[in-house]
């Protein structure tokens, strides 16, 4: 059973406690980082300072120790099987993160020595893909915290799905964080195998048939994630027993062979190496024309039709460059002009500003359009696609949202919104 203090608006631990009491052999993993909504208990105990309470997040050593004790008490378990540091990338300071992790690991090692925790790990959403840390770095920090290579960092939790294909593709090539963790004998938990449910509507029946004929879209996507080499656990959630039994039945099937998974990953990435090189050349041409420096990881869209990457502009600062592509004869319409049309139509609405457009690149019959917009680095409402806690935005936020929606509703447009089937 995998849980966290902030799940179900802070009620998850209390609801699970009687179940865990009834099933003493059921293993449980929980987390430290996000407190229950409001963080009132942490503040009252002195475990959260004012800044941590404002951010709703902390991995400070004092808070880690306090939350471990509270998790044990709330779940009714003297010894927690695994405690994850929850989304360490949320600390925000890359330079300070190694020290924060090492000090948190030291607290967890002490908890292991006191028989309060059996093992600990890292649960992350983007820590590996955005290069906040690597498995070897985590291994080294844990050894430093424990004073010995025989530390108790024994697990990682990260998203694996047909949306987060980078991790899956790396595992298929015997590299990346899953491979490195498996080589060390660590447990590897796959989170969000259906990407918060988005894959159920975003994927196609053709994709499901490619994975394994006869499966539904949801079944095929779930089995694809579970077939990733090196995984030891797949985290599932279900709204009723029938869904749970169906998911378990799918996971009991033989794994999808690696060659098929590679074919699917290739279908979700640039179609060929030539397509990838052509898109990268167009991206660099646009970057030079717009006067920006590219940095950060590349984010490919479906079949390489879009490519996004963070950038730096001498005047605008941190930006995002989005490259879209289409056959020259189709380079028009909503996909092509939508961002520019929105920028012109909704001038008073809060949204990333459009700083520039470059659409003069045509290569081998494929047209490319690059759009440079403001890079938004404000804290996200949730680090994952599904909200895990109650949001408490200030009244000014709601007022701003109402004002923007009223402006949008009052703006004439010929565009039509349809629900994706």
C-alpha positions in Angstrom: 0.0 0.0 0.0 1.5 3.3 -1.1 0.3 6.5 0.5 1.3 10.0 1.7 0.3 12.4 4.4 -1.3 14.8 1.8 -3.3 12.2 -0.1 -7.1 12.5 0.0 -6.8 16.0 1.4 -4.9 14.6 4.4 -7.4 11.8 5.2 -5.5 8.8 3.6 -3.5 7.8 6.6 -6.5 7.8 8.9 -8.6 5.8 6.5 -5.9 3.2 5.9 -5.0 2.7 9.6 -7.9 0.2 10.4 -7.1 -1.8 7.2 -3.4 -2.0 8.1 -4.4 -3.1 11.6 -6.5 -5.9 10.3 -3.9 -7.0 7.8 -0.6 -7.1 9.6 1.3 -8.7 6.7 0.3 -5.9 4.3 3.4 -3.8 3.5 3.1 0.0 3.5 5.1 2.8 2.0 4.5 6.4 2.8 6.2 9.7 2.2 7.7 12.9 3.7 7.7 16.3 2.1 4.1 17.5 1.7 2.2 17.8 5.0 -1.5 17.4 5.4 -3.4 20.5 3.9 -2.8 23.6 5.9 0.3 22.2 7.7 -1.3 23.3 11.0 0.1 20.4 13.0 3.6 20.8 11.6 3.6 24.5 12.4 2.3 23.9 15.9 5.0 21.4 16.5 7.7 23.8 15.3 8.6 21.4 12.4 7.5 23.9 9.8 8.8 27.4 9.6 6.8 30.2 8.0 8.4 29.8 4.6 7.8 26.0 4.5 4.2 26.6 5.5 3.7 29.1 2.7 5.2 26.7 0.2 3.5 23.6 1.7 6.7 21.6 1.3 9.9 20.8 3.2 12.6 18.2 3.4 14.4 19.9 6.4 15.9 17.4 8.7 13.7 18.4 11.6 10.5 18.1 9.6 11.5 14.7 8.2 12.0 13.3 11.7 8.7 14.8 12.9 6.7 13.5 9.9 8.1 10.0 10.2 6.9 9.9 13.8 3.5 11.3 12.8 3.2 8.8 9.9 3.9 5.9 12.3 1.3 7.1 14.8 -1.4 7.9 12.2 -0.9 4.6 10.3 -0.6 2.6 13.5 2.6 0.9 12.4 5.6 0.7 14.8 7.9 0.2 11.8 7.2 1.6 8.3 8.3 -0.6 5.5 9.5 2.3 3.2 9.5 6.0 3.7 10.0 8.1 0.5 11.3 11.6 0.3 8.5 13.1 -1.8 9.4 15.0 -4.9 12.8 16.4 -3.8 12.9 18.5 -6.9 10.4 20.7 -5.2 13.1 22.2 -3.0 13.9 24.4 -6.0 17.5 25.0 -5.2 19.7 22.7 -7.2 22.9 23.8 -5.5 21.5 23.1 -2.0 19.7 19.9 -2.9 22.6 17.5 -2.2 23.0 18.8 1.3 19.2 18.7 1.9 19.1 15.1 0.7 22.2 14.0 2.7 20.7 15.5 6.0 17.3 13.9 5.3 19.0 10.6 4.6 20.9 10.8 7.9 17.5 11.3 9.8 16.1 8.2 8.0 19.2 6.2 8.8 18.7 7.0 12.4 15.0 5.9 12.1 16.2 2.6 10.6 18.6 2.1 13.5 15.7 2.7 15.9 13.6 0.1 14.2 11.0 2.8 13.1 11.7 2.4 9.4 12.9 -0.6 7.4 14.1 1.2 4.3 13.8 4.6 2.6 13.8 5.9 -0.9 13.1 8.8 -3.4 9.6 9.3 -4.9 10.0 11.8 -7.8 8.0 13.1 -10.7 10.7 14.9 -12.7 13.9 14.6 -10.6 15.5 12.2 -13.1 14.2 13.6 -16.3 15.2 17.2 -15.4 18.5 16.1 -14.0 18.1 17.1 -10.4 19.9 13.9 -9.4 21.0 10.5 -10.6 21.0 7.1 -9.0 24.8 7.1 -8.5 24.5 10.5 -6.8 21.8 9.3 -4.5 23.8 6.2 -3.7 26.8 8.3 -2.8 24.8 10.7 -0.7 23.2 7.9 1.2 26.6 6.3 1.9 27.9 9.6 3.2 24.8 10.0 5.5 25.2 6.4 6.8 28.9 6.5 7.1 29.1 3.2 5.2 28.2 1.9 1.7 25.7 -0.4 3.4 23.0 2.2 3.7 19.2 1.7 3.7 18.3 3.7 0.6 16.6 0.8 -1.1 13.8 2.2 -3.4 12.9 4.7 -6.0 9.5 5.7 -7.3 9.1 7.4 -10.6 6.4 7.8 -13.4 6.5 5.1 -16.1 3.9 5.3 -18.9 3.4 5.8 -22.6 3.4 9.5 -21.8 6.7 9.4 -19.9 8.4 7.4 -22.6 12.0 8.7 -21.9 12.3 6.5 -18.8 10.8 3.5 -20.5 13.0 3.9 -23.6 16.1 4.2 -21.5 15.2 1.0 -19.6 14.8 -0.9 -22.9 18.3 0.2 -23.8 19.7 -1.0 -20.5 20.5 2.5 -19.2 18.8 5.3 -17.2 17.6 5.4 -13.6 15.5 2.2 -13.6 18.5 0.2 -14.9 20.9 1.8 -12.4 18.5 1.2 -9.4 17.9 -2.4 -10.5 21.7 -3.1 -10.7 21.9 -2.0 -7.0 19.1 -4.3 -6.0 16.7 -1.5 -5.2 13.0 -1.7 -5.4 11.6 0.3 -8.4 8.0 1.6 -8.0 6.3 2.7 -11.2 3.8 5.5 -10.5 1.1 7.0 -12.8 1.1 4.1 -15.3 -2.0 5.7 -17.0 -0.7 9.2 -16.4 -3.5 10.2 -14.1 -6.1 8.6 -16.4 -5.1 10.8 -19.4 -4.0 7.8 -21.4 -7.4 6.2 -21.4 -8.7 9.0 -23.6 -5.5 10.2 -25.3 -4.2 6.8 -26.6 -5.9 5.1 -29.6 -7.2 1.7 -30.4 -4.5 1.3 -33.0 -1.9 1.8 -30.4 -3.6 -0.8 -28.1 -3.7 -3.3 -31.0 0.0 -2.7 -31.6 0.8 -3.5 -28.0 -1.4 -6.6 -27.8 -4.4 -7.4 -29.9 -7.6 -7.8 -28.0 -6.9 -5.4 -25.1 -8.7 -2.2 -24.5 -6.8 1.0 -24.5 -6.5 1.2 -20.7 -5.5 -2.5 -20.4 -2.8 -2.2 -23.1 -1.3 1.0 -21.7 -1.3 -0.4 -18.2 0.4 -3.6 -19.3 2.9 -1.6 -21.4 4.1 0.3 -18.3 4.2 -2.8 -16.2 6.4 -4.5 -18.9 9.2 -2.0 -18.4 12.4 -4.0 -17.6 13.7 -3.5 -14.1 10.4 -2.6 -12.4 9.5 -4.4 -9.2 6.1 -2.7 -8.4 3.4 -0.9 -10.3 1.2 1.5 -8.3 -2.4 1.2 -9.1 -5.5 3.0 -8.0 -9.1 2.1 -8.6 -12.5 3.7 -7.9 -14.2 0.4 -7.3 -13.4 -3.3 -6.8 -14.3 -4.3 -10.3 -11.7 -1.8 -11.7 -9.1 -3.2 -9.3 -9.8 -6.8 -10.2 -9.6 -5.9 -13.9 -6.3 -4.2 -13.5 -4.8 -7.1 -11.5 -6.0 -9.5 -14.2 -4.2 -7.5 -16.9 -1.0 -7.4 -14.9 -1.1 -11.1 -14.5 -0.7 -11.5 -18.3 2.8 -12.1 -19.8 4.8 -9.0 -20.3 4.8 -7.2 -23.6 8.1 -8.2 -25.3 10.8 -5.5 -25.5 10.8 -5.3 -29.3 7.1 -4.3 -29.3 7.7 -1.7 -26.6 10.6 -0.3 -28.6 8.4 0.0 -31.6 5.7 1.8 -29.6 8.3 4.2 -28.1 9.6 4.9 -31.6 6.0 5.6 -32.8 5.6 8.1 -30.0 8.9 9.8 -30.7 10.2 11.3 -34.0 9.4 8.8 -36.7 13.0 8.4 -38.0 16.4 9.7 -37.1 16.2 11.9 -40.2 12.9 13.4 -38.8 14.6 14.1 -35.5 17.7 15.7 -37.1 15.5 17.8 -39.4 13.5 19.1 -36.4 16.6 19.8 -34.4 18.1 21.7 -37.3 14.9 23.8 -37.6 14.9 24.4 -33.8 18.5 25.7 -33.9 17.7 27.9 -36.9 14.8 29.4 -35.0 16.9 29.9 -31.9 19.5 31.8 -33.8 16.8 33.9 -35.5 15.1 34.7 -32.2 18.4 35.4 -30.4 18.0 32.8 -27.7 20.2 30.1 -26.0 18.5 26.7 -25.6 18.9 24.9 -22.2 17.2 22.1 -20.3 15.8 18.8 -21.6 14.0 18.5 -24.9 10.3 17.5 -24.7 9.1 15.7 -27.8 5.4 15.5 -28.6 3.5 12.8 -30.4 5.6 11.3 -33.2 7.9 14.2 -33.0 5.3 16.7 -34.4 6.2 19.1 -31.6 9.3 19.9 -29.7 9.7 22.1 -26.6 12.7 23.3 -24.7 13.5 26.0 -22.1 15.6 28.9 -23.5 17.2 32.1 -22.3 16.6 35.5 -24.0 18.9 38.5 -23.3 15.9 40.8 -22.8 13.0 38.5 -21.8 15.0 36.1 -19.6 13.7 32.6 -19.1 11.5 31.5 -22.0 10.1 28.4 -23.6 10.6 27.6 -27.3 7.9 25.4 -28.9 8.5 24.0 -32.4 5.6 22.6 -34.3 5.7 20.9 -37.7 3.4 19.9 -40.5 3.6 19.2 -44.2 4.0 22.4 -46.1 0.5 22.2 -47.6 -1.1 21.8 -44.1 0.9 24.6 -42.4 -2.1 26.7 -41.4 -5.1 26.7 -39.2 -5.6 26.3 -35.4 -2.5 24.3 -34.7 -0.3 26.7 -36.7 -1.8 30.1 -35.7 -3.6 29.4 -32.5 -1.0 30.8 -30.1 -0.6 34.0 -32.1 -4.3 34.4 -32.4 -4.8 34.0 -28.7 -2.0 36.5 -27.9 -3.8 39.1 -30.1 -7.3 38.4 -29.0 -6.8 38.1 -25.2 -4.4 40.9 -24.4 -5.7 41.4 -20.8 -5.8 37.8 -19.9 -3.1 36.3 -17.6 -1.1 33.9 -19.8 2.4 33.3 -21.0 3.4 36.2 -23.2 4.2 35.5 -26.8 7.6 37.1 -27.4 8.3 36.0 -31.0 7.5 33.7 -33.9 9.8 32.2 -36.5 8.1 30.3 -39.4 10.6 30.6 -42.3 12.0 27.1 -42.0 10.9 24.5 -44.6 12.9 21.3 -44.9 12.2 18.3 -47.2 8.6 19.4 -47.6 8.0 19.9 -43.9 7.3 23.4 -42.5 8.3 24.4 -39.0 7.0 27.2 -36.8 8.8 28.2 -33.6 7.0 30.2 -30.9 8.9 31.9 -28.0 6.8 32.4 -24.9 7.4 33.3 -21.2 8.7 30.4 -19.2 6.5 30.0 -16.1 8.5 29.0 -13.0 5.8 29.6 -10.4 5.1 26.6 -8.2 2.6 24.2 -9.8 -0.7 23.5 -8.1 0.4 19.8 -8.0 3.6 18.0 -9.1 1.6 15.3 -10.8 -1.4 15.3 -13.2 -3.8 14.6 -10.4 -4.3 16.9 -7.4 -3.2 15.1 -4.2 -4.3 17.8 -1.7 -6.9 20.5 -1.3 -5.9 23.8 -2.9 -6.2 27.0 -0.9 -5.5 29.9 -3.3 -6.1 33.4 -2.0 -9.2 35.3 -3.0 -7.1 37.5 -5.3 -6.4 34.3 -7.4 -10.1 33.6 -7.7 -10.8 37.2 -8.6 -8.2 37.1 -11.3 -9.6 33.9 -12.7 -13.1 35.3 -12.8 -11.9 38.4 -14.6 -10.0 36.3 -17.1 -12.9 34.0 -17.8 -15.3 37.0 -18.2 -12.8 38.5 -20.8 -12.6 35.2 -22.7 -16.3 34.8 -22.7 -16.8 38.3 -24.1 -14.2 37.9 -26.9 -15.7 37.1 -30.3 -14.0 34.2 -32.1 -14.7 31.8 -35.0 -12.9 29.0 -33.3 -15.1 26.1 -32.1 -14.2 23.9 -29.1 -15.1 20.2 -29.3 -14.6 17.4 -26.8 -11.9 14.9 -27.8 -13.5 11.5 -28.2 
